[in-house]
Amino acid sequence: QVQLVESGGGLVQPGGSLRLSCAATGIANNVNTMGWYRQAPGKQRDVVAHFTVDGRIAYANSVKGRFTLSRDSTKNTVLLQMNMLKPEDTANYFCHVVFAQQHYWGQGTQVTVSS
C-alpha cells in the first residue's frame, strides 16, 4: 500500500521560508517521478516542482529561484525548500508520486503566506 506522509506547512509572513517534507512508503527505492503540486481555492491543481522520469527537476515559472526541490532517495523522501514566500504562494500543497504507472497523492498540507 502506497502512502505519502507530508509535513511542514503553516502560516508565514511574506518574505519568509518554509520547508515541506514528503515521505513515501510502499514503493520501490529511488523512484524518480516524485514532487509537489499546489491548489489554491477556486483554482486547478498545478505542479510546483517535480523530479522527472529522467532525473531532472521541473519548476513552475512562478517559483524558480525561490523554491528548491531535493530528495533522499534511500528514504524515498522529497523536500521542498520555499524561500521568499509571497501571498500568491498560499495554497494546499500536495505530494505526488508516479509508481508502477499509478498516480498517488498525499493528503495535502496548507501553506498560508500573510502578514
Sequence and secondary structure as in RCSB ss.txt:
>XXXX:A:sequence
QVQLVESGGGLVQPGGSLRLSCAATGIANNVNTMGWYRQAPGKQRDVVAHFTVDGRIAYANSVKGRFTLSRDSTK
NTVLLQMNMLKPEDTANYFCHVVFAQQHYWGQGTQVTVSS
>XXXX:A:secstr
  EEEEE  EEE TT  EEEEEEEESS TT S EEEEEE TTS  EEEEEE TTS EEE GGGTTTEEEEEEGGG
TEEEEEE S  GGG EEEEEEEEETTEEEE   EEEEE  
